[in-house]
């Protein structure tokens, strides 16, 4: 996939979501939580975009905004030419057949009193499949598609393991034949071996069904397997975006480098070296982003005065790193080291 798709199925522009803060007694607004701030990206048909960041970075909120499960404060979202935020409720219900979500905890999204067959069957009614024999056949096909025995249709959600429940959640999402799938931390609650099974299942389904996906996760090692491109999010903002290969080979933003350093290293010598490098970083460990300037300034080992005063622009940087020429990043430190794309300025030294 190209670093920036030329034809977009999904186009998000200037997405903003602020949650009001209330006082505990007078119920008066005390300010806002800036969960998502000026987020823009596109996803091409058949592409998987990985959205990564630590807890509270705004990535799950972004996924829900796109599907209009919550209302945006500002911004635009276009899906297959339709302006998602301007659609009526009836038009949105129709569009949701094309846009589905797989939740981190599928059990919380299931009615525990309904069998698997009824859970999937409800979604099939949206496709107009109401006849019992046709519905049963389609339920069986969907269960086989997610590698479950069709006989489990008569069992209840509590009778399944976490990995099996996630497969059921995927089957329900696919029941309406969507073209776009938001996978919101679908493997974070599973053990490592089950994670691999679900990731391989999603890879297979994407290829077989031609799905377009937004894969949300805090685990870069998982996203690397699935994603064509990766967007790195921190404190409501996307700080870096690149192809998976470029991001892992030549991470530019200090926060991306921090995330990569946090990936467990099976080689003890390399793990010890990474630990020493992290220990030598000079940034403080404040989790609260700066009120002005770059949100990562309080933790960045390369922070400069301008970082606390001015939010850096999100621009492409040209370099001798080949594919990394299409590598937009928002960082003043990177801006001092790499020329903007199209510039003839020589590289002074690639970050990282």
C-alpha positions as CSV (number, residue, x, y, z in Angstrom):
1,X,0.0,0.0,0.0
2,X,1.2,3.6,-0.6
3,X,2.1,5.6,2.4
4,X,-0.8,8.0,1.7
5,X,-3.7,6.4,-0.4
6,X,-4.8,8.4,-3.4
7,X,-8.4,7.0,-3.4
8,X,-10.0,7.0,0.0
9,X,-12.9,4.9,1.2
10,X,-12.7,6.8,4.6
11,X,-11.6,10.4,4.9
12,X,-11.4,12.0,8.4
13,X,-10.6,15.8,8.5
14,X,-10.0,17.9,11.6
15,X,-11.8,15.5,14.0
16,X,-12.3,17.0,17.5
17,X,-14.0,15.6,20.6
18,X,-14.2,17.5,23.9
19,X,-15.9,16.0,26.9
20,X,-17.2,18.6,29.5
21,X,-15.9,18.3,33.0
22,X,-18.5,18.7,35.7
23,X,-18.1,19.8,39.3
24,X,-19.4,17.3,41.9
25,X,-21.9,19.6,43.6
26,X,-23.1,22.4,41.4
27,X,-23.0,20.5,38.1
28,X,-21.3,23.4,36.5
29,X,-18.8,23.0,33.7
30,X,-15.2,23.3,34.9
31,X,-13.6,22.8,31.5
32,X,-13.2,20.1,28.9
33,X,-11.2,17.0,28.3
34,X,-9.7,17.2,24.9
35,X,-10.0,13.5,24.0
36,X,-9.4,14.0,20.3
37,X,-7.8,17.1,18.8
38,X,-7.5,17.9,15.1
39,X,-7.2,14.3,13.8
40,X,-7.0,13.7,10.1
41,X,-6.3,10.6,8.0
42,X,-7.5,8.6,5.1
43,X,-7.9,4.8,4.5
44,X,-8.0,3.4,1.0
45,X,-10.2,0.5,0.0
46,X,-8.7,-2.8,1.2
47,X,-6.2,-1.1,3.4
48,X,-5.6,-1.6,7.1
49,X,-4.6,1.5,9.1
50,X,-3.2,0.8,12.6
51,X,-4.0,3.4,15.2
52,X,-1.6,3.0,18.2
53,X,-1.0,4.8,21.5
54,X,-1.2,4.2,25.2
55,X,-4.4,4.2,27.3
56,X,-6.2,7.5,27.2
57,X,-4.6,8.7,23.9
58,X,-8.0,9.0,22.3
59,X,-7.7,6.1,19.8
60,X,-10.9,4.3,20.8
61,X,-12.8,7.6,20.9
62,X,-11.7,8.2,17.4
63,X,-13.1,4.9,16.3
64,X,-16.4,5.5,17.9
65,X,-16.6,9.0,16.4
66,X,-16.1,7.6,12.9
67,X,-19.0,5.2,13.4
68,X,-21.0,8.0,15.1
69,X,-21.5,6.0,18.2
70,X,-20.7,9.3,19.9
71,X,-21.1,12.8,18.4
72,X,-18.1,14.8,17.3
73,X,-17.4,18.3,18.6
74,X,-16.0,19.3,15.2
75,X,-14.5,17.9,12.1
76,X,-15.7,15.9,9.1
77,X,-15.9,12.2,8.2
78,X,-16.6,11.0,4.7
79,X,-17.3,7.3,4.0
80,X,-17.6,6.1,0.4
81,X,-18.6,9.7,-0.5
82,X,-21.2,10.1,2.2
83,X,-20.9,12.8,4.9
84,X,-21.3,10.7,8.0
85,X,-21.9,13.5,10.4
86,X,-24.7,15.1,8.4
87,X,-26.8,11.9,7.8
88,X,-30.2,11.5,9.4
89,X,-30.7,8.7,11.9
90,X,-32.4,6.5,9.3
91,X,-29.6,7.1,6.8
92,X,-27.1,6.3,9.4
93,X,-28.8,3.0,10.2
94,X,-28.5,2.1,6.6
95,X,-24.8,3.1,6.4
96,X,-24.0,1.0,9.5
97,X,-24.5,-2.1,7.4
98,X,-21.2,-1.1,5.7
99,X,-19.4,0.1,8.9
100,X,-19.1,-2.3,11.8
101,X,-17.0,-2.6,15.0
102,X,-15.4,-5.4,16.9
103,X,-15.1,-4.4,20.6
104,X,-12.3,-5.2,23.1
105,X,-14.7,-7.0,25.4
106,X,-17.3,-8.8,23.2
107,X,-19.1,-10.3,26.2
108,X,-20.0,-6.8,27.4
109,X,-21.7,-6.2,24.0
110,X,-23.7,-9.5,24.1
111,X,-27.1,-10.1,25.7
112,X,-26.2,-12.9,28.1
113,X,-29.7,-14.3,27.9
114,X,-29.4,-14.8,24.1
115,X,-27.8,-17.8,22.4
116,X,-25.1,-17.3,19.8
117,X,-27.6,-18.1,17.1
118,X,-29.9,-15.3,18.2
119,X,-27.1,-12.9,18.6
120,X,-25.9,-13.4,15.1
121,X,-29.5,-13.8,13.8
122,X,-30.5,-10.3,14.9
123,X,-27.8,-8.9,12.6
124,X,-29.0,-11.0,9.7
125,X,-32.5,-9.5,10.0
126,X,-30.9,-6.2,8.9
127,X,-30.0,-7.9,5.6
128,X,-33.6,-9.1,5.2
129,X,-32.8,-12.7,6.1
130,X,-35.9,-13.6,8.1
131,X,-36.7,-17.1,6.9
132,X,-35.7,-19.7,9.5
133,X,-33.9,-22.2,7.2
134,X,-32.0,-19.4,5.3
135,X,-31.1,-17.7,8.6
136,X,-29.8,-21.0,10.1
137,X,-27.7,-21.7,7.1
138,X,-26.2,-18.3,7.2
139,X,-25.5,-18.5,10.9
140,X,-23.7,-21.8,10.3
141,X,-21.7,-20.3,7.4
142,X,-20.6,-17.3,9.5
143,X,-19.5,-19.5,12.4
144,X,-17.4,-21.6,10.1
145,X,-15.9,-18.4,8.6
146,X,-14.6,-17.5,12.1
147,X,-13.5,-21.1,12.7
148,X,-16.2,-22.2,15.1
149,X,-18.3,-25.3,15.0
150,X,-21.9,-24.4,13.8
151,X,-23.3,-26.5,16.7
152,X,-22.3,-23.8,19.2
153,X,-25.2,-21.7,18.0
154,X,-27.4,-23.1,20.8
155,X,-24.9,-22.1,23.5
156,X,-24.7,-18.9,25.6
157,X,-21.9,-16.4,25.7
158,X,-20.7,-17.3,29.2
159,X,-20.0,-20.8,28.0
160,X,-17.1,-19.6,25.8
161,X,-13.5,-18.6,26.3
162,X,-12.4,-15.1,25.6
163,X,-11.0,-16.0,22.2
164,X,-14.2,-17.9,21.2
165,X,-16.3,-14.9,22.3
166,X,-14.1,-12.6,20.1
167,X,-14.8,-14.9,17.2
168,X,-18.5,-14.7,17.8
169,X,-18.2,-10.9,17.9
170,X,-16.4,-10.9,14.6
171,X,-19.1,-13.2,13.1
172,X,-21.8,-10.8,14.3
173,X,-20.0,-7.8,12.8
174,X,-19.6,-9.7,9.4
175,X,-23.3,-10.8,9.4
176,X,-24.4,-7.5,7.7
177,X,-21.6,-7.8,5.1
178,X,-19.7,-4.6,5.9
179,X,-16.9,-3.2,3.8
180,X,-15.2,-1.3,6.7
181,X,-14.4,-2.7,10.1
182,X,-13.2,-0.9,13.2
183,X,-11.3,-3.4,15.4
184,X,-11.0,-1.7,18.8
185,X,-8.3,-3.5,20.9
186,X,-9.7,-6.9,19.8
187,X,-6.8,-9.0,21.2
188,X,-5.6,-7.0,24.3
189,X,-7.6,-9.0,26.8
190,X,-6.4,-12.4,25.4
191,X,-3.4,-14.5,26.1
192,X,-0.5,-14.5,23.6
193,X,-1.4,-17.7,21.8
194,X,-5.0,-16.7,21.4
195,X,-4.0,-13.2,20.2
196,X,-2.0,-14.9,17.4
197,X,-5.1,-16.9,16.4
198,X,-7.4,-13.8,16.3
199,X,-4.8,-11.8,14.4
200,X,-4.3,-14.5,11.8
201,X,-8.1,-14.8,11.5
202,X,-8.5,-11.1,10.8
203,X,-5.7,-11.3,8.2
204,X,-7.5,-14.1,6.5
205,X,-10.8,-12.4,6.6
206,X,-9.4,-9.2,5.2
207,X,-7.9,-10.9,2.2
208,X,-10.9,-13.2,1.7
209,X,-13.6,-10.5,2.0
210,X,-11.6,-7.5,0.9
211,X,-12.3,-5.7,4.1
212,X,-11.0,-2.2,4.9
213,X,-9.9,-1.9,8.6
214,X,-9.0,0.6,11.3
215,X,-7.1,-1.6,13.8
216,X,-6.8,0.1,17.2
217,X,-4.2,-1.1,19.7
218,X,-1.6,-0.1,22.2
219,X,0.6,-3.0,21.1
220,X,2.9,-2.1,18.1
221,X,4.1,-5.6,17.7
222,X,0.5,-6.8,17.0
223,X,-0.3,-3.8,14.7
224,X,2.9,-4.5,12.7
225,X,1.5,-7.8,11.5
226,X,-1.9,-6.4,10.4
227,X,-1.4,-2.8,9.3
228,X,-0.3,-1.4,6.0
229,X,0.2,2.0,7.6
230,X,0.4,3.0,11.2
231,X,-0.7,6.3,12.9
232,X,0.8,7.0,16.4
233,X,-1.5,8.9,18.7
234,X,-0.8,10.7,21.9
235,X,-3.0,13.0,24.1
236,X,-5.7,13.2,21.3
237,X,-3.3,14.0,18.5
238,X,-1.6,12.0,15.7
239,X,2.1,12.6,16.1
240,X,3.5,10.4,13.3
241,X,2.2,8.3,10.4
242,X,4.0,6.0,8.0
243,X,4.0,2.6,6.4
244,X,4.5,-0.2,8.9
245,X,8.0,-0.9,7.4
246,X,9.1,2.8,7.7
247,X,7.8,3.2,11.2
248,X,9.6,0.2,12.6
249,X,12.8,0.8,10.6
250,X,13.1,4.6,10.9
251,X,10.8,6.0,13.7
252,X,11.1,9.8,13.7
253,X,9.0,11.0,16.7
254,X,10.5,10.5,20.2
255,X,7.2,9.1,21.4
256,X,7.2,6.5,18.6
257,X,10.7,5.5,19.6
258,X,9.5,5.2,23.2
259,X,6.7,2.8,22.2
260,X,9.1,0.7,20.1
261,X,11.6,0.5,23.0
262,X,8.7,-0.7,25.2
263,X,8.2,-3.8,23.0
264,X,9.5,-6.9,24.9
265,X,12.8,-8.0,23.5
266,X,13.5,-11.8,23.7
267,X,17.3,-11.3,23.3
268,X,18.6,-10.5,26.9
269,X,21.6,-8.4,25.6
270,X,19.4,-6.3,23.3
271,X,16.8,-6.0,26.1
272,X,19.5,-4.7,28.5
273,X,20.8,-2.3,26.0
274,X,17.3,-0.9,25.4
275,X,16.7,-0.6,29.1
276,X,20.0,1.4,29.5
277,X,19.0,3.7,26.6
278,X,15.6,4.4,28.2
279,X,17.2,5.1,31.6
280,X,19.5,7.6,29.9
281,X,16.7,9.7,28.5
282,X,16.5,13.2,30.1
283,X,12.7,13.9,29.8
284,X,10.5,13.8,32.9
285,X,7.8,11.2,33.3
286,X,4.8,13.5,33.6
287,X,1.7,11.9,32.1
288,X,-0.2,15.2,31.8
289,X,0.4,16.9,28.4
290,X,1.4,20.5,28.3
291,X,-1.3,23.1,28.2
292,X,0.2,24.7,25.2
293,X,2.7,23.4,22.5
294,X,3.4,19.8,21.9
295,X,1.4,17.4,24.2
296,X,4.5,15.2,24.5
297,X,6.8,18.0,25.7
298,X,6.5,17.0,29.4
299,X,8.0,13.5,28.7
300,X,10.2,14.1,25.7
301,X,14.0,13.6,26.1
302,X,14.6,16.1,23.3
303,X,12.3,18.9,24.5
304,X,13.2,22.5,23.5
305,X,11.6,25.8,24.6
306,X,9.6,26.0,21.4
307,X,8.0,22.6,22.2
308,X,6.2,24.0,25.2
309,X,5.1,27.1,23.3
310,X,4.0,26.0,19.9
311,X,2.3,22.9,18.5
312,X,4.5,21.5,15.7
313,X,3.1,21.2,12.2
314,X,2.2,17.7,10.9
315,X,4.3,17.6,7.7
316,X,6.2,15.1,5.5
317,X,9.9,15.0,5.8
318,X,12.3,14.1,3.0
319,X,15.3,11.9,3.8
320,X,17.7,9.3,2.4
321,X,15.5,6.6,4.1
322,X,13.7,5.7,0.9
323,X,10.1,4.9,1.8
324,X,10.3,7.2,4.8
325,X,10.1,10.2,2.3
326,X,6.3,9.8,2.8
327,X,6.6,10.0,6.6
328,X,4.5,12.9,8.2
329,X,5.5,13.8,11.7
330,X,4.6,16.5,14.2
331,X,7.9,17.3,16.0
332,X,10.1,20.4,16.4
333,X,13.1,18.2,17.1
334,X,12.6,16.3,13.9
335,X,12.1,19.5,12.0
336,X,15.6,20.6,13.0
337,X,17.1,17.3,11.7
338,X,15.2,16.5,8.5
339,X,14.2,18.7,5.6
340,X,10.6,19.0,4.6
341,X,9.6,16.8,1.6
342,X,10.6,18.3,-1.6
343,X,13.4,20.4,-0.1
344,X,16.9,20.3,-1.4
345,X,18.4,20.8,2.1
346,X,20.8,18.0,3.1
347,X,20.0,15.9,6.1
348,X,21.8,17.0,9.3
349,X,21.2,13.8,11.0
350,X,18.2,11.5,11.1
351,X,16.5,11.2,14.5
352,X,16.6,7.8,16.2
